[in-house]
C-alpha cells in the first residue's frame, strides 16, 4: 500500500523560483545529484586513506617505557 497522504498533504509546498546567483558550498536549493553514491564512496575512501596513514605514523612514533612480556606455558594444563 502506498501512502499518498504524505505526498499530497505534507511538505513545504511546490518548488519556488530561487536566485541563481547565490553560491552555496552545500549545493543550493533542492540538490539531488545523480552520482551521490559515487561521491559518497570517494569521500569514504579518502577518509579511510587518511586514517590509515595517520594510524601508521602514530604507531611508528609510539614509544613504550616498558615492554610486554608474553609467557607461554606449554604442557602445563
C-alpha positions in Angstrom: 0.0 0.0 0.0 1.4 3.4 -1.0 0.9 6.3 1.4 -0.4 9.1 -0.8 -1.4 11.2 2.2 2.2 12.2 2.9 2.8 13.0 -0.7 -0.2 15.3 -1.2 -0.7 17.0 2.2 2.7 17.2 3.9 5.8 19.1 3.0 6.7 22.7 2.2 4.7 23.1 -1.0 5.8 23.3 -4.6 9.3 24.4 -5.5 9.6 28.1 -5.9 12.0 30.1 -8.0 15.2 30.9 -6.3 18.1 33.2 -7.2 20.7 31.5 -9.4 23.5 34.0 -8.4 23.6 32.8 -4.8 26.6 30.5 -4.2 26.2 27.6 -1.7 29.0 25.2 -0.9 26.4 22.6 0.2 24.8 22.6 -3.3 22.0 25.1 -3.0 18.3 24.6 -3.1 16.9 21.0 -3.8 20.1 19.3 -4.6 19.8 15.7 -5.7 23.0 14.8 -7.5 22.7 11.7 -9.7 26.1 10.5 -8.7 25.6 10.7 -4.9 26.7 7.1 -4.4 30.0 7.7 -6.2 30.6 10.9 -4.3 30.0 9.1 -1.0 32.3 6.2 -2.0 35.1 8.6 -3.0 34.8 10.6 0.2 34.7 7.5 2.4 37.8 6.0 0.7 39.6 9.3 1.2 38.7 9.3 4.8 40.0 5.7 5.1 43.2 6.5 3.4 44.0 9.5 5.6 43.1 7.5 8.7 45.4 4.6 7.6 48.4 6.9 7.1 47.8 8.8 10.3 47.4 5.5 12.2 50.7 4.2 10.8 52.6 7.4 11.6 51.2 7.3 15.1 52.2 3.6 15.5 55.8 4.3 14.3 56.2 7.3 16.6 54.9 5.4 19.7 57.4 5.0 22.5 56.8 2.4 25.2 58.7 2.8 28.5 58.4 -0.9 29.3 57.9 -4.0 27.1 55.2 -6.5 27.3 56.3 -10.0 28.3 54.2 -12.8 26.9 54.8 -16.1 28.7 53.6 -19.2 27.1 53.3 -22.3 29.2 53.5 -25.5 27.1 52.4 -28.8 28.5 51.0 -27.5 31.8 47.3 -28.0 31.8 
